[in-house]
């Protein structure tokens, strides 16, 4: 299955990084203004909702794993014309946290088997050169409030 993996070291404790990726108030600041709606219970729904240019955009899925300060995984459906809301059209997002020197290594993995998704596996260590990277925005947010 096509997999995209990105990694970034954040100079903060895992608890602070975890709060930033799971708390709706923080998620909105690094996920393009999206409202996160979930109770983080395994099997519960998860929804990202945002308004842009007068339109509402939503993605929805299911919480698959929630191990505080270590691992978070959920499925998502991102609607687009001609794509039915059925299991094979969902992708999976996973967030892994581990201790790295004086900070936390955050690894985000997207497994995407949807039609039209990139057919190759990709790994990416995010650097300061990736100015608009959502991970770099997250890193700066965590470190500025640490």
Order of alpha helices (4+ residues) and beta strands (2+ residues): beta-alpha-alpha-beta-beta-beta-beta-beta-beta-beta-alpha
